[in-house]
Amino acid sequence: MARLRSRRCSLGTVAGVLALGLLVLAPARAVAQHVERVVDGDTIIVSGVGRVRLIGVDTPESVDPRRPVEFFGKEASAFTRRLVDGERVRLEYDWERTDRYGRTLAYVY
């Protein structure tokens, strides 16, 4: 009888830990914000958030003063500008919230 109770307690503990782990690893809720400015093809400035790096998007660089503009960098920036500049967007965060440069990482809809 004591073994059965101990087993139930262990299963309950494991289930609780798994549920907590899923909550911690789940992405945060989406947040709607206004795009103030497009920095380049894969980075935007969002009101209340700051510099946001678009997850899943990697475009040629066009604003690094130490390097020449890469091929299609200006076109990539113009494309992103046409899509989101001045628009209200929804940001969805993944488990990693910032990159090594301190930019917020988000999916943008």
Long-range contacts (C-beta under 8 A, 24 or more apart in sequence): 25-95, 27-92, 27-93, 27-94, 27-95, 28-92, 28-93, 29-92, 30-90, 30-91, 30-92, 30-109, 31-90, 31-91, 31-92, 31-93, 32-88, 32-89, 32-90, 32-91, 33-88, 33-89, 33-90, 33-91, 34-86, 34-87, 34-88, 34-89, 35-84, 35-85, 35-86, 35-87, 35-88, 35-89, 37-85, 38-77, 38-80, 38-81, 38-84, 38-85, 39-63, 39-77, 40-73, 40-76, 40-77, 40-80, 41-73, 41-76, 41-77, 41-79, 41-80, 42-76, 42-80, 43-103, 44-80, 44-84, 44-108, 46-89, 46-91, 46-104, 49-91, 49-104, 49-106, 50-103, 50-104, 51-102, 51-103, 51-104, 52-91, 52-103, 52-104, 52-105, 52-106, 52-108, 53-99, 53-101, 53-103, 53-104, 53-105, 53-106, 54-80, 54-106, 54-107, 54-108, 55-94, 55-105, 55-106, 55-107, 56-107, 84-108
